[in-house]
């Protein structure tokens, strides 16, 4: 139990977060490589929430919380020992480059939608055809985000243009606009710690895999409103 408690603390898993994502021994554990260096990755297997942790540096002091679009269908066992996927790898690289004076303990990845799909296009179709979008967001996903942000030193918006477009759609619907406003409020309250790679032509967050020059910088409050679909 002591070992389990130590690992939970190392991963930033408070009792409240554990109640939603499970103990480390309930999570999918793999070893993934970042530029050839192995890193430990833990991901919840529970439905209705999206949460993963990448251990970055032993003895690191700062924590990054990144918000993506939604988790993809994947067999974690098939990824064990392989390279970490480009999105999370790029987030870590960008912060190490921009904040070279800092050391990083972990990257916590959450998503706007907890529903797993193969592609962003599949998620768009599900949102368009759903009678209950909140089930796609995940009933506990907002609560999980709120809990995770308490321990975040840096917050990164990585949900891309697809995420921004879906948030805009939800913001124009009376039944779901409160969800978007809650997302916005959680981030607006921490505006000095929120970063992105710049915006698309529509003002949505640029995806980590977007072509062209990308540089990590803080987002301002007006940019955040646009990024979250609250035009």
NORCORHU-V97813 format. One record per residue. N is the residue number from 1. RES is the residue in one small letter. SS is DSSP state (H for helix, E for strand, - for the rest). PSI is psi in degrees with one decimal (none if undefined). Layout:
N_RES_SS_PSI / N_RES_SS_PSI
//
This chain:
1_x_-_-35.5 / 2_x_H_-40.5 / 3_x_H_-42.3 / 4_x_H_-42.4 / 5_x_H_-39.9 / 6_x_H_-42.3 / 7_x_H_-41.2 / 8_x_H_-43.0 / 9_x_H_-41.5 / 10_x_H_-34.9 / 11_x_-_-1.4 / 12_x_-_24.7 / 13_x_-_101.1 / 14_x_-_169.1 / 15_x_H_-38.3 / 16_x_H_-40.7 / 17_x_H_-41.5 / 18_x_H_-35.8 / 19_x_H_-22.3 / 20_x_H_-35.7 / 21_x_H_-13.1 / 22_x_-_163.4 / 23_x_-_160.0 / 24_x_H_-35.9 / 25_x_H_-9.2 / 26_x_H_-14.4 / 27_x_-_157.0 / 28_x_E_123.1 / 29_x_E_123.6 / 30_x_E_162.2 / 31_x_E_121.8 / 32_x_E_151.6 / 33_x_E_138.2 / 34_x_E_108.3 / 35_x_-_44.1 / 36_x_-_-11.1 / 37_x_E_126.3 / 38_x_E_139.5 / 39_x_E_146.2 / 40_x_E_134.5 / 41_x_E_131.8 / 42_x_E_132.9 / 43_x_E_132.9 / 44_x_-_147.6 / 45_x_-_2.5 / 46_x_-_145.6 / 47_x_-_154.8 / 48_x_-_-4.3 / 49_x_-_154.4 / 50_x_-_119.2 / 51_x_E_126.6 / 52_x_E_155.4 / 53_x_E_129.4 / 54_x_E_121.8 / 55_x_E_125.7 / 56_x_-_-59.5 / 57_x_-_135.2 / 58_x_-_129.0 / 59_x_-_4.9 / 60_x_-_151.8 / 61_x_-_-23.4 / 62_x_E_148.4 / 63_x_E_138.0 / 64_x_E_131.3 / 65_x_E_120.1 / 66_x_E_144.4 / 67_x_E_112.3 / 68_x_E_-166.1 / 69_x_E_-64.4 / 70_x_E_156.9 / 71_x_E_149.1 / 72_x_E_154.1 / 73_x_-_126.3 / 74_x_-_151.6 / 75_x_-_101.7 / 76_x_H_-35.7 / 77_x_H_-34.0 / 78_x_H_-16.9 / 79_x_H_-8.7 / 80_x_-_127.1 / 81_x_-_-7.9 / 82_x_-_176.3 / 83_x_E_142.5 / 84_x_-_142.5 / 85_x_-_154.0 / 86_x_H_-35.9 / 87_x_H_-54.6 / 88_x_H_-35.0 / 89_x_H_-40.6 / 90_x_H_-37.1 / 91_x_H_-48.2 / 92_x_H_-43.3 / 93_x_H_-43.5 / 94_x_H_-42.1 / 95_x_H_-38.9 / 96_x_H_-35.3 / 97_x_H_-47.0 / 98_x_H_-28.4 / 99_x_-_57.2 / 100_x_-_-18.6 / 101_x_-_-9.8 / 102_x_-_158.6 / 103_x_-_144.6 / 104_x_E_129.5 / 105_x_E_-48.8 / 106_x_E_157.2 / 107_x_E_118.8 / 108_x_E_125.6 / 109_x_E_122.3 / 110_x_E_174.4 / 111_x_E_155.1 / 112_x_E_-38.6 / 113_x_E_133.6 / 114_x_E_-16.1 / 115_x_E_130.6 / 116_x_E_136.1 / 117_x_E_167.4 / 118_x_-_-36.3 / 119_x_-_164.6 / 120_x_H_-34.5 / 121_x_H_-38.7 / 122_x_H_-39.7 / 123_x_H_-41.6 / 124_x_H_-43.1 / 125_x_H_-39.4 / 126_x_H_-42.2 / 127_x_H_-43.5 / 128_x_H_-37.4 / 129_x_H_3.4 / 130_x_-_141.3 / 131_x_-_-11.3 / 132_x_-_84.2 / 133_x_H_-27.3 / 134_x_H_-29.6 / 135_x_H_-30.9 / 136_x_H_-36.4 / 137_x_H_-40.3 / 138_x_-_121.7 / 139_x_-_-29.4 / 140_x_-_5.4 / 141_x_H_-41.2 / 142_x_H_-40.8 / 143_x_H_-41.7 / 144_x_H_-42.3 / 145_x_H_-44.6 / 146_x_H_-42.0 / 147_x_H_-42.4 / 148_x_H_-35.7 / 149_x_H_-23.3 / 150_x_-_-28.8 / 151_x_-_8.2 / 152_x_-_131.4 / 153_x_-_-33.9 / 154_x_E_142.0 / 155_x_E_132.8 / 156_x_E_131.1 / 157_x_E_111.3 / 158_x_-_24.5 / 159_x_-_-2.3 / 160_x_H_-176.2 / 161_x_H_-34.4 / 162_x_H_-42.6 / 163_x_H_-42.4 / 164_x_H_-41.1 / 165_x_H_-39.7 / 166_x_H_-37.4 / 167_x_H_-40.1 / 168_x_H_-42.1 / 169_x_H_-43.7 / 170_x_H_-33.8 / 171_x_H_-22.0 / 172_x_-_0.2 / 173_x_-_124.7 / 174_x_-_-34.7 / 175_x_-_-23.1 / 176_x_-_-6.4 / 177_x_H_-26.5 / 178_x_H_-30.6 / 179_x_H_-44.7 / 180_x_H_-41.9 / 181_x_H_-34.9 / 182_x_H_-44.7 / 183_x_H_-48.9 / 184_x_H_-45.5 / 185_x_H_-42.5 / 186_x_H_-40.7 / 187_x_H_-38.0 / 188_x_H_-34.7 / 189_x_-_-19.2 / 190_x_-_31.3 / 191_x_H_-32.5 / 192_x_H_-12.9 / 193_x_H_5.7 / 194_x_E_129.2 / 195_x_E_158.4 / 196_x_E_178.0 / 197_x_-_19.6 / 198_x_-_174.4 / 199_x_E_160.1 / 200_x_-_-178.3 / 201_x_-_-28.2 / 202_x_-_-0.8 / 203_x_-_8.5 / 204_x_-_157.9 / 205_x_E_134.8 / 206_x_-_136.5 / 207_x_-_150.5 / 208_x_-_-26.1 / 209_x_-_5.2 / 210_x_-_146.1 / 211_x_-_157.5 / 212_x_-_178.9 / 213_x_-_132.4 / 214_x_-_136.1 / 215_x_-_136.0 / 216_x_-_129.7 / 217_x_E_165.1 / 218_x_E_151.6 / 219_x_-_143.8 / 220_x_-_173.3 / 221_x_H_-39.3 / 222_x_H_-41.8 / 223_x_H_-37.0 / 224_x_H_-42.0 / 225_x_H_-45.1 / 226_x_H_-43.4 / 227_x_H_-31.7 / 228_x_-_6.5 / 229_x_-_11.4 / 230_x_-_71.3 / 231_x_-_none
//
